[in-house]
Amino acid sequence: MDLESAKQLIEQYGYLAIFLSTVIEGEFVVLAAAAIAATGLLQAHWVIAAAALGAWVGHMLLFAIGRWKGMQLIESVPSLRRHYPKANLVMDKYANWSVFIFQYLYGLRLVSAMLFGCSTITLGRFMALQVINCIVWAMLAYFAGHIIGMLAARIFEMVGIYGLLLSVAAVAFVLLVLYQRFAHRHVQGFLASGREVAEEQLNATEGRHFTLEQLAYHIELARRIDKPLSLILLKLPACAGGEPGNRLGVRLSLMAHELCRLLRLTDIPARFARDTFAVVAPNADVAGAHQAIARLLAELKPEKSCADGALPQLFVGVAGWQAGMSSGRLLDAAYAALQHGERPTGTRGVSGFDAEEKAQ
């Protein structure tokens, strides 16, 4: 195939290929198309138009799916379920700007569109914001690819194909180092899904906010699909003899994660206070939560970790969600059970090691 035939083929199918690829994640295709446009085989304004239109169509399709069946999809896909509270946090904090923020988080552009469909944003506002967002994104991607294409052509003229490949490898290495040095921690923190210690597990204020977000999401889901929901608070207070808090804090965190495993939860536990963790348990009623707690207590090995040789006590407060109950009321019910050891609406507070003996 000669150059003229290749040019005709690209001019005939190139814009359609750009459009179809940007309906999904198509950043690299836009960069490649811009580099080709630098040689004159494609026209800049049509590359930008095809990329912007494809991105806009992809966003609107995912938004429609999110508005139609989004909550069911989120419930059935663990990765979506993990990111939904985080996405809601960004949406609530940055409002309209969140549409633009998600556009530049690679791998989350289309997922975020579906999450927006599950939110309260209106269709008209989302459409208008996405028009601006997709045009700006397409222009930035095009100009970045155009510059890359011009630089690649000059490097090729000076050092040949092998020099060009070495230059590309060097630039990729520098970008990777910069990402690992400056951006990796922030991106991973935002996408934290429980594999690493997250801020919600270290900071009580962040943990309480995270717990309320989880409750708001799961209450809405329980209301829509009529499923049970429980909230569990685990408290391991410091011993009277002056036991250092760090050791008990680590042990409490391990207990909370083990309880999540027993309940088969994909969400992470959150630190509700210095000596308290909160576990949101969707699809588990109060009886199921108590069964999981009994299994947890049965697995615990008594350790004389206090200075006076006494065993530390694990206190538990459980509350079950009921129709019309807000996240604040559910949290108050579990906290009251934890504090007073009462049993209002199916909640209770128990001493962990005493309950262990009863369970056995």
Contacts in CASP RR format, 6 or more apart in sequence:
PFRMAT RR
TARGET T0000
AUTHOR 0000-0000-0000
METHOD contacts of the structure
MODEL  1
MDLESAKQLIEQYGYLAIFLSTVIEGEFVVLAAAAIAATGLLQAHWVIAA
AALGAWVGHMLLFAIGRWKGMQLIESVPSLRRHYPKANLVMDKYANWSVF
IFQYLYGLRLVSAMLFGCSTITLGRFMALQVINCIVWAMLAYFAGHIIGM
LAARIFEMVGIYGLLLSVAAVAFVLLVLYQRFAHRHVQGFLASGREVAEE
QLNATEGRHFTLEQLAYHIELARRIDKPLSLILLKLPACAGGEPGNRLGV
RLSLMAHELCRLLRLTDIPARFARDTFAVVAPNADVAGAHQAIARLLAEL
KPEKSCADGALPQLFVGVAGWQAGMSSGRLLDAAYAALQHGERPTGTRGV
SGFDAEEKAQ
1 9 0 8 1.000
6 41 0 8 1.000
7 41 0 8 1.000
10 36 0 8 1.000
10 41 0 8 1.000
10 42 0 8 1.000
11 41 0 8 1.000
11 42 0 8 1.000
14 33 0 8 1.000
14 42 0 8 1.000
15 42 0 8 1.000
15 46 0 8 1.000
15 47 0 8 1.000
15 50 0 8 1.000
16 50 0 8 1.000
17 29 0 8 1.000
18 29 0 8 1.000
18 30 0 8 1.000
18 33 0 8 1.000
18 47 0 8 1.000
18 50 0 8 1.000
18 51 0 8 1.000
18 54 0 8 1.000
19 50 0 8 1.000
19 51 0 8 1.000
19 53 0 8 1.000
19 54 0 8 1.000
19 57 0 8 1.000
20 54 0 8 1.000
21 29 0 8 1.000
21 30 0 8 1.000
22 29 0 8 1.000
22 30 0 8 1.000
22 50 0 8 1.000
22 51 0 8 1.000
22 52 0 8 1.000
22 53 0 8 1.000
22 54 0 8 1.000
22 55 0 8 1.000
22 58 0 8 1.000
22 138 0 8 1.000
23 54 0 8 1.000
23 55 0 8 1.000
23 57 0 8 1.000
23 58 0 8 1.000
23 61 0 8 1.000
24 58 0 8 1.000
24 110 0 8 1.000
25 106 0 8 1.000
25 107 0 8 1.000
25 109 0 8 1.000
25 110 0 8 1.000
26 51 0 8 1.000
26 55 0 8 1.000
27 106 0 8 1.000
27 141 0 8 1.000
30 47 0 8 1.000
30 51 0 8 1.000
30 138 0 8 1.000
30 141 0 8 1.000
30 142 0 8 1.000
30 145 0 8 1.000
31 141 0 8 1.000
31 144 0 8 1.000
31 145 0 8 1.000
31 148 0 8 1.000
32 145 0 8 1.000
33 42 0 8 1.000
33 47 0 8 1.000
33 51 0 8 1.000
33 142 0 8 1.000
34 44 0 8 1.000
34 47 0 8 1.000
34 141 0 8 1.000
34 142 0 8 1.000
34 143 0 8 1.000
34 144 0 8 1.000
34 145 0 8 1.000
34 146 0 8 1.000
34 148 0 8 1.000
34 149 0 8 1.000
35 145 0 8 1.000
35 146 0 8 1.000
35 148 0 8 1.000
35 149 0 8 1.000
35 152 0 8 1.000
36 42 0 8 1.000
37 43 0 8 1.000
37 44 0 8 1.000
37 47 0 8 1.000
37 142 0 8 1.000
37 146 0 8 1.000
38 145 0 8 1.000
38 146 0 8 1.000
38 149 0 8 1.000
38 150 0 8 1.000
38 153 0 8 1.000
39 153 0 8 1.000
44 142 0 8 1.000
44 146 0 8 1.000
47 142 0 8 1.000
48 135 0 8 1.000
48 138 0 8 1.000
48 139 0 8 1.000
48 142 0 8 1.000
49 138 0 8 1.000
51 134 0 8 1.000
51 137 0 8 1.000
51 138 0 8 1.000
51 141 0 8 1.000
51 142 0 8 1.000
52 134 0 8 1.000
52 135 0 8 1.000
52 137 0 8 1.000
52 138 0 8 1.000
52 139 0 8 1.000
53 134 0 8 1.000
54 134 0 8 1.000
55 109 0 8 1.000
55 134 0 8 1.000
55 137 0 8 1.000
55 138 0 8 1.000
56 130 0 8 1.000
56 131 0 8 1.000
56 134 0 8 1.000
58 110 0 8 1.000
58 113 0 8 1.000
59 109 0 8 1.000
59 110 0 8 1.000
59 113 0 8 1.000
59 130 0 8 1.000
59 134 0 8 1.000
60 113 0 8 1.000
60 127 0 8 1.000
60 130 0 8 1.000
62 110 0 8 1.000
62 111 0 8 1.000
62 113 0 8 1.000
62 114 0 8 1.000
62 117 0 8 1.000
63 113 0 8 1.000
63 114 0 8 1.000
63 116 0 8 1.000
63 117 0 8 1.000
63 123 0 8 1.000
63 126 0 8 1.000
64 117 0 8 1.000
65 73 0 8 1.000
65 114 0 8 1.000
65 117 0 8 1.000
66 73 0 8 1.000
66 114 0 8 1.000
66 115 0 8 1.000
66 116 0 8 1.000
66 117 0 8 1.000
66 118 0 8 1.000
67 117 0 8 1.000
67 118 0 8 1.000
67 123 0 8 1.000
70 114 0 8 1.000
70 117 0 8 1.000
70 118 0 8 1.000
71 118 0 8 1.000
71 220 0 8 1.000
71 221 0 8 1.000
71 224 0 8 1.000
71 225 0 8 1.000
72 225 0 8 1.000
73 80 0 8 1.000
73 114 0 8 1.000
74 80 0 8 1.000
74 81 0 8 1.000
74 84 0 8 1.000
74 115 0 8 1.000
74 118 0 8 1.000
74 221 0 8 1.000
75 81 0 8 1.000
75 221 0 8 1.000
75 225 0 8 1.000
78 266 0 8 1.000
79 193 0 8 1.000
80 111 0 8 1.000
80 114 0 8 1.000
80 115 0 8 1.000
81 266 0 8 1.000
81 267 0 8 1.000
82 193 0 8 1.000
82 194 0 8 1.000
82 266 0 8 1.000
82 267 0 8 1.000
83 108 0 8 1.000
83 111 0 8 1.000
83 115 0 8 1.000
83 191 0 8 1.000
83 193 0 8 1.000
84 115 0 8 1.000
84 118 0 8 1.000
84 217 0 8 1.000
85 210 0 8 1.000
85 213 0 8 1.000
85 214 0 8 1.000
85 217 0 8 1.000
85 267 0 8 1.000
86 190 0 8 1.000
86 191 0 8 1.000
86 192 0 8 1.000
87 102 0 8 1.000
87 112 0 8 1.000
87 115 0 8 1.000
88 115 0 8 1.000
88 119 0 8 1.000
88 213 0 8 1.000
88 216 0 8 1.000
88 217 0 8 1.000
89 209 0 8 1.000
89 213 0 8 1.000
90 98 0 8 1.000
90 101 0 8 1.000
90 102 0 8 1.000
91 98 0 8 1.000
91 115 0 8 1.000
91 116 0 8 1.000
91 119 0 8 1.000
91 121 0 8 1.000
94 101 0 8 1.000
96 125 0 8 1.000
96 129 0 8 1.000
98 112 0 8 1.000
99 116 0 8 1.000
99 126 0 8 1.000
99 129 0 8 1.000
99 130 0 8 1.000
99 133 0 8 1.000
100 129 0 8 1.000
100 133 0 8 1.000
100 136 0 8 1.000
102 108 0 8 1.000
102 109 0 8 1.000
102 112 0 8 1.000
102 113 0 8 1.000
103 109 0 8 1.000
103 133 0 8 1.000
103 137 0 8 1.000
104 137 0 8 1.000
105 112 0 8 1.000
105 187 0 8 1.000
105 190 0 8 1.000
116 126 0 8 1.000
117 126 0 8 1.000
152 164 0 8 1.000
152 168 0 8 1.000
155 163 0 8 1.000
155 164 0 8 1.000
155 167 0 8 1.000
156 164 0 8 1.000
159 166 0 8 1.000
159 167 0 8 1.000
188 196 0 8 1.000
189 196 0 8 1.000
189 198 0 8 1.000
189 199 0 8 1.000
192 198 0 8 1.000
192 199 0 8 1.000
192 200 0 8 1.000
192 268 0 8 1.000
193 266 0 8 1.000
193 268 0 8 1.000
194 268 0 8 1.000
198 268 0 8 1.000
199 206 0 8 1.000
199 207 0 8 1.000
200 206 0 8 1.000
200 207 0 8 1.000
200 209 0 8 1.000
200 210 0 8 1.000
200 268 0 8 1.000
200 270 0 8 1.000
200 271 0 8 1.000
201 207 0 8 1.000
201 253 0 8 1.000
201 268 0 8 1.000
201 269 0 8 1.000
201 270 0 8 1.000
201 271 0 8 1.000
201 277 0 8 1.000
202 271 0 8 1.000
203 271 0 8 1.000
204 271 0 8 1.000
204 272 0 8 1.000
204 273 0 8 1.000
204 274 0 8 1.000
206 270 0 8 1.000
206 271 0 8 1.000
207 270 0 8 1.000
207 271 0 8 1.000
207 272 0 8 1.000
207 278 0 8 1.000
208 270 0 8 1.000
208 272 0 8 1.000
208 278 0 8 1.000
210 270 0 8 1.000
211 270 0 8 1.000
211 272 0 8 1.000
211 278 0 8 1.000
211 280 0 8 1.000
211 331 0 8 1.000
212 327 0 8 1.000
212 328 0 8 1.000
212 331 0 8 1.000
214 267 0 8 1.000
214 270 0 8 1.000
214 280 0 8 1.000
215 231 0 8 1.000
215 280 0 8 1.000
215 327 0 8 1.000
215 328 0 8 1.000
215 330 0 8 1.000
215 331 0 8 1.000
216 327 0 8 1.000
218 229 0 8 1.000
218 280 0 8 1.000
218 282 0 8 1.000
219 229 0 8 1.000
219 321 0 8 1.000
219 325 0 8 1.000
219 326 0 8 1.000
219 327 0 8 1.000
219 330 0 8 1.000
221 227 0 8 1.000
221 282 0 8 1.000
222 228 0 8 1.000
222 229 0 8 1.000
222 282 0 8 1.000
222 321 0 8 1.000
223 323 0 8 1.000
223 324 0 8 1.000
227 282 0 8 1.000
227 283 0 8 1.000
228 282 0 8 1.000
228 283 0 8 1.000
228 284 0 8 1.000
228 285 0 8 1.000
228 320 0 8 1.000
228 321 0 8 1.000
229 280 0 8 1.000
229 281 0 8 1.000
229 282 0 8 1.000
229 283 0 8 1.000
229 284 0 8 1.000
229 320 0 8 1.000
229 321 0 8 1.000
229 330 0 8 1.000
230 281 0 8 1.000
230 284 0 8 1.000
230 285 0 8 1.000
230 286 0 8 1.000
230 288 0 8 1.000
230 289 0 8 1.000
230 318 0 8 1.000
230 319 0 8 1.000
230 320 0 8 1.000
230 321 0 8 1.000
231 278 0 8 1.000
231 279 0 8 1.000
231 280 0 8 1.000
231 281 0 8 1.000
231 318 0 8 1.000
231 319 0 8 1.000
231 320 0 8 1.000
231 321 0 8 1.000
231 330 0 8 1.000
231 331 0 8 1.000
231 333 0 8 1.000
231 334 0 8 1.000
232 259 0 8 1.000
232 278 0 8 1.000
232 279 0 8 1.000
232 280 0 8 1.000
232 281 0 8 1.000
232 289 0 8 1.000
232 293 0 8 1.000
232 316 0 8 1.000
232 317 0 8 1.000
232 318 0 8 1.000
232 334 0 8 1.000
233 272 0 8 1.000
233 276 0 8 1.000
233 277 0 8 1.000
233 278 0 8 1.000
233 279 0 8 1.000
233 316 0 8 1.000
233 317 0 8 1.000
233 318 0 8 1.000
233 334 0 8 1.000
233 335 0 8 1.000
233 337 0 8 1.000
233 338 0 8 1.000
234 252 0 8 1.000
234 255 0 8 1.000
234 256 0 8 1.000
234 259 0 8 1.000
234 269 0 8 1.000
234 276 0 8 1.000
234 277 0 8 1.000
234 278 0 8 1.000
234 279 0 8 1.000
234 314 0 8 1.000
234 315 0 8 1.000
234 316 0 8 1.000
234 317 0 8 1.000
235 252 0 8 1.000
235 273 0 8 1.000
235 275 0 8 1.000
235 276 0 8 1.000
235 314 0 8 1.000
235 315 0 8 1.000
235 316 0 8 1.000
235 317 0 8 1.000
235 338 0 8 1.000
236 248 0 8 1.000
236 249 0 8 1.000
236 251 0 8 1.000
236 252 0 8 1.000
236 255 0 8 1.000
236 275 0 8 1.000
236 312 0 8 1.000
236 313 0 8 1.000
236 314 0 8 1.000
236 315 0 8 1.000
237 248 0 8 1.000
237 275 0 8 1.000
237 312 0 8 1.000
237 313 0 8 1.000
237 315 0 8 1.000
238 244 0 8 1.000
238 245 0 8 1.000
238 248 0 8 1.000
238 275 0 8 1.000
239 248 0 8 1.000
239 305 0 8 1.000
239 306 0 8 1.000
239 307 0 8 1.000
239 308 0 8 1.000
239 310 0 8 1.000
239 312 0 8 1.000
240 306 0 8 1.000
240 308 0 8 1.000
240 310 0 8 1.000
241 306 0 8 1.000
241 307 0 8 1.000
241 308 0 8 1.000
242 306 0 8 1.000
242 307 0 8 1.000
243 305 0 8 1.000
243 306 0 8 1.000
243 307 0 8 1.000
243 312 0 8 1.000
245 275 0 8 1.000
247 305 0 8 1.000
248 275 0 8 1.000
248 305 0 8 1.000
248 312 0 8 1.000
249 275 0 8 1.000
251 305 0 8 1.000
251 312 0 8 1.000
252 275 0 8 1.000
252 276 0 8 1.000
252 277 0 8 1.000
252 314 0 8 1.000
253 269 0 8 1.000
253 271 0 8 1.000
253 277 0 8 1.000
255 277 0 8 1.000
255 296 0 8 1.000
255 300 0 8 1.000
255 314 0 8 1.000
256 269 0 8 1.000
256 277 0 8 1.000
256 279 0 8 1.000
257 268 0 8 1.000
257 269 0 8 1.000
258 296 0 8 1.000
258 299 0 8 1.000
259 269 0 8 1.000
259 279 0 8 1.000
259 292 0 8 1.000
259 293 0 8 1.000
259 296 0 8 1.000
260 267 0 8 1.000
260 268 0 8 1.000
260 269 0 8 1.000
260 279 0 8 1.000
262 292 0 8 1.000
262 295 0 8 1.000
262 296 0 8 1.000
263 279 0 8 1.000
263 281 0 8 1.000
263 284 0 8 1.000
263 289 0 8 1.000
263 292 0 8 1.000
265 279 0 8 1.000
265 280 0 8 1.000
265 281 0 8 1.000
265 282 0 8 1.000
267 280 0 8 1.000
269 277 0 8 1.000
269 278 0 8 1.000
269 279 0 8 1.000
270 277 0 8 1.000
270 278 0 8 1.000
271 277 0 8 1.000
271 278 0 8 1.000
272 278 0 8 1.000
276 338 0 8 1.000
278 331 0 8 1.000
278 334 0 8 1.000
281 289 0 8 1.000
281 292 0 8 1.000
284 292 0 8 1.000
285 320 0 8 1.000
286 318 0 8 1.000
286 319 0 8 1.000
286 320 0 8 1.000
286 346 0 8 1.000
286 347 0 8 1.000
289 318 0 8 1.000
289 320 0 8 1.000
290 318 0 8 1.000
293 316 0 8 1.000
293 318 0 8 1.000
293 350 0 8 1.000
293 355 0 8 1.000
294 355 0 8 1.000
294 359 0 8 1.000
297 314 0 8 1.000
297 352 0 8 1.000
297 353 0 8 1.000
297 355 0 8 1.000
297 356 0 8 1.000
297 359 0 8 1.000
298 356 0 8 1.000
298 359 0 8 1.000
298 360 0 8 1.000
300 314 0 8 1.000
300 352 0 8 1.000
300 353 0 8 1.000
300 356 0 8 1.000
302 311 0 8 1.000
302 353 0 8 1.000
302 356 0 8 1.000
303 311 0 8 1.000
303 312 0 8 1.000
304 310 0 8 1.000
304 311 0 8 1.000
305 311 0 8 1.000
305 312 0 8 1.000
306 312 0 8 1.000
311 353 0 8 1.000
312 353 0 8 1.000
313 351 0 8 1.000
313 352 0 8 1.000
313 353 0 8 1.000
313 354 0 8 1.000
314 351 0 8 1.000
314 352 0 8 1.000
314 353 0 8 1.000
315 338 0 8 1.000
315 349 0 8 1.000
315 350 0 8 1.000
315 351 0 8 1.000
315 352 0 8 1.000
316 338 0 8 1.000
316 348 0 8 1.000
316 349 0 8 1.000
316 350 0 8 1.000
316 352 0 8 1.000
316 355 0 8 1.000
317 334 0 8 1.000
317 335 0 8 1.000
317 337 0 8 1.000
317 338 0 8 1.000
317 341 0 8 1.000
317 347 0 8 1.000
317 348 0 8 1.000
317 349 0 8 1.000
317 350 0 8 1.000
318 334 0 8 1.000
318 337 0 8 1.000
318 346 0 8 1.000
318 347 0 8 1.000
318 348 0 8 1.000
318 349 0 8 1.000
319 330 0 8 1.000
319 331 0 8 1.000
319 333 0 8 1.000
319 334 0 8 1.000
319 337 0 8 1.000
319 345 0 8 1.000
319 346 0 8 1.000
319 347 0 8 1.000
320 330 0 8 1.000
320 333 0 8 1.000
320 345 0 8 1.000
320 346 0 8 1.000
320 347 0 8 1.000
321 330 0 8 1.000
322 345 0 8 1.000
333 344 0 8 1.000
333 345 0 8 1.000
333 347 0 8 1.000
334 347 0 8 1.000
336 342 0 8 1.000
336 344 0 8 1.000
336 347 0 8 1.000
337 343 0 8 1.000
337 344 0 8 1.000
337 347 0 8 1.000
337 348 0 8 1.000
337 349 0 8 1.000
338 349 0 8 1.000
340 349 0 8 1.000
341 348 0 8 1.000
341 349 0 8 1.000
341 350 0 8 1.000
342 348 0 8 1.000
342 349 0 8 1.000
343 349 0 8 1.000
END
